[in-house]
Amino acid sequence: MNFFQAQNKARHNTRLLTALFIGAVISLVALTNLLVLVFFVDSAPGMSLVDQLLYAPREVWLYTSLGVVGLIAVASGFKFLALRGGGKAVAESLGGVLIHQNTRDPQQRQLLNVVEEMAIAAGMPVPPVYLIREDSINAFAAGFGIHDAVIGINQGTIDLLNRQELQGVVAHEFSHILNGDMRINLRIIALLNGILILGIIGGALMRGSMFSRSRERGGLIALGLGLLVIGYGGTFFGQLIKAAVSRQREYLADASAVQFTRSSQGIANALKKIGAHSTGSRLESPQADENSHLFFGAIRSFSSMMATHPPLEARIKALDPNWVPAANPNSAASSSRGGSGASGAASSAGNMTGAPVSQLSGSANLPAAQRMIETADTNLKQASHDTFEARAMVYAMLLSQDQTVRANQTQLIAQLAEPGVPQLVPSMHQQLSGQDHRHKLLHLEQAMPTLKEMSRAQYQRFYDLTAKLIVADKAVDIFEWVVHRMITQELYAHFVKPFRDAGRITRPGKVTQQAGLILSLLATVGTANAGEQQRAYQRGQKLWGGNAPMVQLEYFDHQALNQALERLRQLNADLKQRFIDACSGVVNADGKLTSEEFALVKGIAVTLGCPLPPVD
């Protein structure tokens, strides 16, 4: 399943979640009406329960139903507001502590390297990583999308897993990010908070009535007890909804982790270590229960019908068919045989270079990412992990080749940059001078989690200064535009609010002008030959399914490009897939990919929220 198919699947799961939630609300409304009618509505002596239901005043039904629905809506809305910070808000609610990019702890450094490597392999932003101070083996991914995602890892995970096993767990979490599971998971948290509100109110009434001496004390106790019982019903519905939406996604994430890492051994052995560990994957955090469906391993034991995760043994068996469980359920790690699943996984990964580019989205090319990181400048890589040097590196990327313009830019940096940063820019500029666009953008991606460690005020200062540097020469070139796009997409989602594309556009005819503009731009970047430009453009239009004439462009109009992309952001997943293929068809028409073509396609994909892994 590629990225675009996964988005469609996620929308299907959202509809399933909505249907289950509505069913749960209807059930709770009915139970609460029954409670009110039985205990608080006057009825004639000897009237049966059926008669009470039939002859109860309609106002009772109406006000009770509206009250229950209103309470659920308010509670869910309040939780949605609490989660508007995305993955960062979830991680902090679980007690997570941000691992800084310049950490010198060897375990944390290894974890950050694994996360960075996997992000580059998947062609998506490098997410911040939070450490949960618990001894169990567990992890989670949270956020509304790829630009505000975070990874959370328990202390026990980095203490007990080797690099291969850690890589398998991280790959599993990246699958949740790419498959659109995270947004569904946050919606589940918010909606279930509404379902559970009646039980919370019931418990509060019970506790309050204990200190009351009024004549209504008995009624309050009865109402509180009844709502508490209904609240347990809400808990049942909530766990059932989690299980219905989450369980099969875990199997898919396990399988995707095998494809990403090209080995089943890492993730299979991580699951075996959970079985052998004294605390397994359990969590003690008070917020763990409401987030149980986010985690790599089950945090509590539930009945098979309501379990958010498949049985541990079933997951291991799916990854390692030759594994035989030990007699002692706590010694699962000692029972592995052979590990034949690894070779099968490696062969199934295949050679990705021949596939349509959209088919690569949602997968990971780990060998290509490792080669890019190995060939990158070591000093620049280290600089990307330092909060001062990372900012200096971005400023240095934007310095002009024209000495007069560069002097003006240097003066702007000296005036507006954070103290300590301007002095680092000249050496950064010198180190970047020999780098191609591909490696410059790699270092920018590596710097993103470091830049997310800035304060809101520092971010605004950084963002404003980068914009001034870009327009210092009264023009914007393609590389400058791509840098600005990446900064906007990733940092704006972190510091201001996440991007949420609705996918409202379902017909290509609604974006004929915008698609034609971008395909025309791509056709003119790779060659100056008019005939070759026309052939490349026609190839893209054929893949897109349109027949609009090519737009004659006299210069790179970044504002028109931004406006076109804002419209194309609203394409549904199927049309986005088709458009990305059309873009790649244009730039690959002559069989070679120039540095500017690569940068432009990268910027388009980033803006549309389509991760593109590196190709061999």
BELZI-V195654 format. One record per residue. N is the residue number from 1. D_FIRST is the distance of its C-alpha to the first C-alpha in Angstrom with 1 decimal. Layout:
((N D_FIRST) (N D_FIRST))
This chain:
((1 0.0) (2 3.8) (3 6.8) (4 8.1) (5 5.9) (6 6.2) (7 9.8) (8 10.4) (9 9.5) (10 11.8) (11 14.3) (12 14.4) (13 15.1) (14 17.7) (15 19.4) (16 19.5) (17 21.0) (18 23.5) (19 24.5) (20 25.1) (21 27.0) (22 29.2) (23 30.0) (24 31.0) (25 33.1) (26 34.9) (27 35.6) (28 37.1) (29 39.1) (30 40.6) (31 41.4) (32 43.1) (33 45.1) (34 46.2) (35 47.3) (36 49.3) (37 51.0) (38 52.0) (39 53.5) (40 54.5) (41 55.5) (42 59.1) (43 59.6) (44 62.6) (45 63.8) (46 62.4) (47 59.4) (48 56.5) (49 52.9) (50 52.0) (51 54.9) (52 54.0) (53 50.5) (54 52.1) (55 54.9) (56 53.4) (57 53.9) (58 51.0) (59 51.3) (60 50.3) (61 47.1) (62 46.4) (63 47.2) (64 45.5) (65 42.3) (66 42.4) (67 43.2) (68 40.3) (69 37.7) (70 39.3) (71 39.2) (72 35.5) (73 34.7) (74 36.8) (75 35.4) (76 31.8) (77 32.7) (78 34.6) (79 31.6) (80 29.4) (81 32.1) (82 32.2) (83 28.5) (84 28.7) (85 28.9) (86 25.2) (87 24.1) (88 27.6) (89 29.3) (90 27.3) (91 27.9) (92 31.6) (93 32.1) (94 31.0) (95 33.6) (96 31.4) (97 33.2) (98 31.7) (99 31.8) (100 33.4) (101 32.1) (102 35.5) (103 35.8) (104 37.8) (105 36.8) (106 35.2) (107 32.7) (108 31.6) (109 31.5) (110 29.3) (111 26.8) (112 26.9) (113 26.4) (114 23.3) (115 21.8) (116 22.8) (117 21.5) (118 18.0) (119 18.1) (120 19.2) (121 16.7) (122 13.9) (123 16.1) (124 16.9) (125 20.3) (126 21.9) (127 22.3) (128 25.7) (129 26.1) (130 28.3) (131 30.2) (132 31.1) (133 34.4) (134 33.6) (135 34.0) (136 31.1) (137 27.8) (138 25.1) (139 22.9) (140 21.0) (141 19.3) (142 20.7) (143 20.9) (144 20.1) (145 17.7) (146 17.1) (147 20.8) (148 22.5) (149 20.5) (150 22.5) (151 22.1) (152 24.7) (153 26.0) (154 28.8) (155 31.8) (156 31.5) (157 28.0) (158 29.6) (159 32.8) (160 31.4) (161 28.2) (162 28.5) (163 26.4) (164 23.8) (165 23.4) (166 23.3) (167 20.6) (168 18.5) (169 19.3) (170 18.6) (171 15.2) (172 14.4) (173 15.8) (174 14.0) (175 10.7) (176 12.5) (177 13.6) (178 10.4) (179 8.7) (180 12.0) (181 13.5) (182 16.7) (183 18.1) (184 17.8) (185 19.5) (186 22.3) (187 22.8) (188 23.2) (189 25.9) (190 27.8) (191 27.7) (192 28.8) (193 31.6) (194 33.0) (195 32.8) (196 34.7) (197 37.4) (198 39.7) (199 40.0) (200 40.7) (201 43.4) (202 44.8) (203 45.1) (204 46.9) (205 49.3) (206 50.1) (207 50.9) (208 52.9) (209 55.0) (210 56.2) (211 58.3) (212 59.5) (213 63.0) (214 62.7) (215 63.3) (216 59.7) (217 58.5) (218 57.9) (219 55.8) (220 53.7) (221 53.1) (222 52.2) (223 49.8) (224 48.2) (225 47.9) (226 46.4) (227 43.8) (228 43.1) (229 42.4) (230 40.2) (231 38.4) (232 37.6) (233 36.1) (234 34.0) (235 32.9) (236 31.9) (237 29.9) (238 28.3) (239 27.2) (240 26.0) (241 23.8) (242 22.3) (243 21.7) (244 20.1) (245 17.6) (246 17.1) (247 17.3) (248 14.0) (249 12.3) (250 14.3) (251 13.0) (252 9.4) (253 11.0) (254 13.1) (255 10.6) (256 8.9) (257 12.6) (258 13.3) (259 10.9) (260 12.4) (261 15.9) (262 15.8) (263 17.9) (264 17.9) (265 21.5) (266 21.3) (267 19.4) (268 21.0) (269 24.4) (270 23.9) (271 23.3) (272 26.4) (273 28.4) (274 27.7) (275 29.2) (276 32.1) (277 32.8) (278 35.7) (279 33.9) (280 30.4) (281 27.9) (282 30.4) (283 31.3) (284 34.7) (285 34.0) (286 35.3) (287 32.2) (288 29.9) (289 29.9) (290 28.6) (291 25.8) (292 25.0) (293 21.5) (294 20.6) (295 21.5) (296 20.1) (297 22.7) (298 24.7) (299 27.8) (300 29.8) (301 30.3) (302 29.5) (303 29.9) (304 26.9) (305 26.6) (306 26.4) (307 24.7) (308 21.9) (309 20.6) (310 20.4) (311 23.5) (312 23.7) (313 24.6) (314 21.7) (315 19.2) (316 21.3) (317 21.6) (318 17.9) (319 17.9) (320 21.4) (321 22.4) (322 25.9) (323 26.6) (324 29.6) (325 30.5) (326 33.9) (327 36.7) (328 36.8) (329 33.6) (330 34.2) (331 34.1) (332 30.5) (333 30.2) (334 33.0) (335 31.5) (336 28.8) (337 29.3) (338 28.1) (339 24.5) (340 23.3) (341 19.7) (342 19.9) (343 20.5) (344 17.8) (345 15.2) (346 16.9) (347 16.8) (348 13.2) (349 12.5) (350 14.3) (351 15.9) (352 13.8) (353 16.9) (354 16.7) (355 13.3) (356 13.5) (357 13.6) (358 11.0) (359 8.4) (360 9.8) (361 9.5) (362 7.7) (363 8.5) (364 12.2) (365 15.0) (366 17.5) (367 20.3) (368 20.5) (369 20.8) (370 23.4) (371 25.3) (372 25.4) (373 26.8) (374 29.2) (375 30.6) (376 30.9) (377 34.4) (378 35.2) (379 37.6) (380 35.2) (381 32.5) (382 35.2) (383 36.3) (384 32.8) (385 33.2) (386 36.7) (387 37.1) (388 40.0) (389 38.9) (390 35.4) (391 37.2) (392 39.6) (393 36.9) (394 35.3) (395 38.7) (396 39.5) (397 36.4) (398 37.9) (399 41.4) (400 42.7) (401 44.1) (402 47.1) (403 49.7) (404 51.2) (405 47.8) (406 46.9) (407 50.2) (408 49.5) (409 46.0) (410 47.5) (411 50.1) (412 47.5) (413 45.7) (414 49.1) (415 49.9) (416 46.6) (417 44.6) (418 44.8) (419 47.8) (420 47.0) (421 44.2) (422 46.2) (423 47.9) (424 44.5) (425 43.4) (426 45.7) (427 44.5) (428 40.8) (429 41.5) (430 43.1) (431 40.2) (432 37.6) (433 39.8) (434 38.4) (435 34.7) (436 32.4) (437 30.1) (438 27.0) (439 28.8) (440 30.5) (441 27.2) (442 26.0) (443 29.1) (444 28.6) (445 25.2) (446 26.9) (447 29.6) (448 27.6) (449 27.8) (450 31.5) (451 32.2) (452 30.7) (453 33.6) (454 36.1) (455 37.9) (456 37.4) (457 40.7) (458 39.7) (459 36.4) (460 38.3) (461 40.8) (462 38.2) (463 36.3) (464 39.6) (465 40.8) (466 37.7) (467 38.1) (468 41.8) (469 41.2) (470 38.7) (471 41.3) (472 44.3) (473 44.8) (474 44.3) (475 41.2) (476 37.4) (477 35.8) (478 32.1) (479 31.7) (480 33.6) (481 31.4) (482 28.2) (483 29.9) (484 30.9) (485 27.4) (486 25.9) (487 28.8) (488 28.7) (489 25.0) (490 24.9) (491 28.5) (492 29.1) (493 26.2) (494 27.8) (495 31.4) (496 31.6) (497 28.7) (498 24.8) (499 23.4) (500 21.9) (501 20.5) (502 20.9) (503 19.0) (504 22.2) (505 22.3) (506 20.7) (507 22.9) (508 23.1) (509 26.9) (510 27.3) (511 26.4) (512 28.1) (513 30.5) (514 28.2) (515 25.6) (516 28.6) (517 30.1) (518 27.2) (519 26.5) (520 30.3) (521 30.4) (522 27.8) (523 29.8) (524 33.0) (525 31.9) (526 31.3) (527 34.6) (528 38.0) (529 38.3) (530 38.3) (531 37.3) (532 34.3) (533 33.2) (534 33.5) (535 31.5) (536 28.6) (537 28.7) (538 28.7) (539 25.7) (540 23.8) (541 25.3) (542 24.2) (543 20.5) (544 21.0) (545 23.0) (546 26.2) (547 29.7) (548 31.3) (549 33.9) (550 33.4) (551 34.9) (552 37.6) (553 37.3) (554 40.4) (555 38.9) (556 35.8) (557 35.8) (558 33.6) (559 34.6) (560 33.5) (561 30.2) (562 29.7) (563 30.7) (564 28.3) (565 25.3) (566 26.3) (567 26.1) (568 22.7) (569 21.3) (570 21.7) (571 19.3) (572 16.5) (573 12.9) (574 13.0) (575 16.2) (576 15.3) (577 12.6) (578 15.5) (579 18.0) (580 16.4) (581 16.2) (582 19.8) (583 21.0) (584 19.7) (585 21.3) (586 24.6) (587 24.9) (588 23.9) (589 26.3) (590 29.0) (591 27.0) (592 27.6) (593 26.4) (594 29.3) (595 29.5) (596 29.9) (597 27.0) (598 24.7) (599 26.2) (600 25.9) (601 22.2) (602 21.7) (603 23.8) (604 22.1) (605 18.6) (606 20.2) (607 22.0) (608 19.0) (609 17.1) (610 14.3) (611 13.9) (612 14.4) (613 14.8) (614 17.9) (615 18.1) (616 20.6))
